[in-house]
Amino acid sequence: MGGGHGLYQTLVAARLSAPESITAVVTVADDGGSSGRLRRELGIIPPGDLRMALAALASDDEEGSLWAKTLQHRFGGNGALAGHAVGNLLIAGLADVLGDEQAALDKIAELTRSHGRVVPMCNQPLEIEAEVAGLDDDPRVIRSVRGQVAVATTPGTVRRVRLIPDRPEACGSAVSAINAADLVTLGPGSWFSSVIPHLLIPGIVEALNNTDALKVVVLNLSAEPGETQGFSSERHIHMLSQHAPSLRIDRILVDSDAIPTSSERSYLERAAAGLGADIVFEDLRTQDGNGHWLNKHDPSKLSAALMSLYRSARPGLTSD
């Protein structure tokens, strides 16, 4: 569950674990770039995050790789197509032809020989509205900021977010996937625009609390400029509890180098206890070709960590 680049990395990690099936449950509140233009012009759910998930799950063979590259390709120039991703247009066109956006996503999954299915968290386009402090001379003044792009780039401090419309209905396929899953992950990603929106849909939270799956939150490696600037790891967890007080999670996966001191780890563990979760520290960060650490999860490390958590929670499993 998630959106954008964070979900992309998690799906690549999931593929490395070779599960029987993968379902990507994707946010639908993007209002920027190509997705925002198609959303406004056609009234569809924004396709960008859905497209990225389809690309992440595409087959590694020559045909699948070609489709994945094509889905992600953006037109250049200055004309009407400038900035549009091919995959966004393909999703929009197939949805129009087939009369159903889920049918369009499933058809593209066939073309890419996908390793899994991509479903929206909700079948209608949503807006994010945030309560933001620090936009006035008086830091106590709270202003409303609306739109995913505006929230992600605000120079203020986000206190809380909500969805418009409020309490939308969850996509039935998303609920079914959560209920049937063995392992559910939430995050990493843009905390207020890709992660928390899932928790503002009552049907999603209910499914998470009812499923027998192992539920794992993958914490971001660091705060993000704009959206969570200055947030500690502990505060990231408190935000989950604040937006979904009834939510219960099993594990919170944290990069071992992100929280260096024992006191910080203790604060984090207390915050996790509010969700009923245990903190697990693992080496998750990737390196570039020169050995420099990047602010990006390594899919191989993430895959190994998730499978270790799953096996420890299901001790009857074999190494296969």
N, C-alpha and C positions, 0 to 999 in steps of 0.2 A: 504494500500500500504506500502511495506517495505520488511523486510527480517529478518531471524534469530530470536533471543530471543525476540526482541522488537515486531515484528509482531506476534509472538506466544502469548504474553501477550495481545495484542490488540484484537486478534481473540477470546481469552477466554472472554474478556470483552464484545465483540460484542455478543457472544452467550448468556450471561447473560441478554442482552436486548431483547432477543427472537424476532429478526426481521424476516420478511417473508423470506428473503434470505441474504446470506453473500457470497461475492466473495473476495478471497485473491489474490491480484496482487503482484507478488513476483519477487525480483531481481534475475538475472541470471549471475552474474559475479564472483561467488566464484571459487577460484582456489586452495584451500587447502584441506588437508585431503582426505577422501573418495570421496567427490565430485570432487576434482581436479584430482584424479586418474581416475575416470570414464570418466570425461570430456576429458582428454588427450588420454585415450585408445579407447574410443568409439565415440568421436566427438559429444557427446550429450550436451544439456544444463545442467549445474550442478544441481543435484537433491536435495542437502541437504536442502536448504531453502524451497523448495517445499514440501519435506518430513515433515519438522517441521510444516508447515501450515496444511498439511493433518492430522497430529497427533492432532493439536490443535482443529480441527473441528470434530474429530471423536466422535461418539455417546457415551453417558455416560453409556449405558447399558453394560452388561457383554461382549457381542460380540465386541462392538465398543471399549471398554477399552482394551480388549485383542489385538485387531489390533493396537491400538495406541501404546501400550507398545512394540509390535513386530516391528513396523515401526522404533521406536527409538532405538531398541536394537543394540548394536555394538558387533561384534565378537572380542574375545580376542586372545591371543596367538601370535605367530611370523610368521605364514604362510601367504599365499597370501591373505586370507580373513581378516587378522588382521586389525582392525580399520574401516572396512566397516560397515555401518549401513544397516540393513536388508531392510529398506524402500528405500534406495538409489539403492540397487540391484534390488528390485522389480520394481521400476520405470523404470530402465534401461532395465530389461528383458521384461516387458510388452510393452514398447515402441518399442522394436525390434520385438516382436510378432505381435503387432497391427499395426506397421508401422507409429505410430504417438504418440508423447509425450503427447499431450493434451488428447488423447484417453486413454493413460495409467493413467494419473492423474484422469480422470473421472471414470475409472474402479475401482481404489483404493478407491475413494470416495464412490462408491457403496458398496464395501466390509466393509468399516468402518461406514456405515450408516451416512455419513457426514452431518453436519449442513450447509454445503455450498460448493462452488466450488473453486478450486485452479487453477490459470492460471499464466503463466509466463508473465513478462512485455514485453518480446521480445522472438521470436521463434528461436533465435540463441544465442550461448554462447558469452558473451561479456568479454572484459578485461577492467580493470580500470588502468589508468595511471595518476599519480599525479605529480604536480610541488611542490617540497619540498625544504624548506630553512633550514639552520642549520646543513647540513651534512658536511660542510667544515669549516675550520678555519674562513673564511670570511663569515659572516652571510648573506651577500647580494647575494651570489652565489646560484642559483636555480638549483637543480638536478631533473631529471625525475626518478620516481620510478614506476615500472609496476607490476601489479598483486594485487588482493584484499588482500592477506595475507601480502605482502610487504608494502602496503599502511597502513594497519591497525596497523602494528607493527613498523613503521618507528620511529626512535628517533628524526627526524627532525619535522618541522612544515609544515603541508600541506597547500598550498596556493590555489590550484585549482585542480580539477580532470576532466578528460575527458574519454569518452568511445572509445574503439577500437572494431569494426569499428565506425567511427564518425557518429552521427545522424542516428542510426539504426531505422528500421521500427518497430513500436509498434505492439504488438500482437492484432489482431482484437478483440478477446474476452475480453481483458483488456479494450480496448477503449469502447466497447459496455457496459461493466459493469459500467464504470465511467459515461457514458452518461445516463444510466438508474437508477443510484443510487439516494437515498434520502440523504445519508450521506457518505462522503468520508474522510478517515483519512490517514494522511501521518506521519510516525514516531509512536513511538520512535524507536531508533535503531542506529547502527553505521552510523554516519552522512554521511561520504564520501563513504561508501561501501554498505549501505542498503537503505538510504533515498535519497540522491542527485542523484544517478544513474537514478531514475525514471524521474527526471527533465531534463535529458540529452537526452531524447527521444522526438523529436518534437511532435509526435502524442499523447503522454501522456499529455504533457503540453497543447496542443490544446484542448484535451478532458476535462481537468480540467477547462480550462477557459470557455468552452462552456456548461458544465453540469449545470443543475438547482439544483444539490445537494448542501447541506451545506458542505463546505470544511474546515476541521480542521487539523491543524498541531499539533501533540502532541510532545511537546519539551522534550528532555532528562532531566533526573533529575540532571545530572551533566556532566562535560566534561569527556571523556574517556581517559584512559592512552594510549599514542601512537597517535591515530588518531586525537583527538581534545584536546590533553593535553594543558591546559592553556586557552582554549576558554571560553569566557563568554557566557551567554545565548543570549545576544545581537548579538554576533559574529555568533552564530549558525544561527540566522535569516538572518543576512547579507549574509551568505554563500548561502542561498536559493535564495536571490535576485541576487547575483552575477552570479550564474550558470543558472538561468532562469529569465532574466529581465522582461519578459512579464507575468510571473506567477501572478495570483491573488488568494488570499486565504481569507476566511471569518473570521476564528477564529484561535488563537494560544493558546493552552491549556498548562498552566504552573503550576507546583506544587507551592502551596502558600508559602512553607517554603524555596524554592530554591532561591527566590529573596527577601531578608528581608528588604531592605531599599527603601524608596520612590524614591530616586534619581535613583537607579538602575531600578526600575519599570518604571520610566519615559523614560529612555533610551530605554528600551525594547519596550515600546509602540510606540516610534518614529520609531524604526526599523520595527515594525510590520506594521505601516502605509504605509511603502514603498511597502508592498504586498497587501495593501488594507484591512488589517486584524485588528481586535480588539484582545487585550490580555484578557484572562480570567484566573483568579487564583483560583485553587481548591486544596483541600487536596487529593493527589494522591499516596503518598508513602505507601508502605506496611511495616508491622512489623513482626519480627520473633516471635516464641513462648515465648521468654523471654521479649518481649516488646521493643526490639532494632529496630531502624529504619534501613531499608535496601535500597540500591540504586536500587530499583525495583518498578515498578508501581503495585499497587494493582488492580487486574481486577474488583473487585466489585466497588471500588471508581471510576475507570476510566469509567466503564459502566454507573454509575449514572451521572457522569459529562458530558459524551457525550450525554446522553438522555436529560439532562437538557438544554444543548446547542441547541439540535435539537428542543425541544419543545418551547424554547424561540424564535427561529427563525421561527417556524411554529405555531403561536399562536392559530390557528384554531383546533389543535389537542386536543384530549381528553387524559386523563391519561392512557387510554388503549393503 
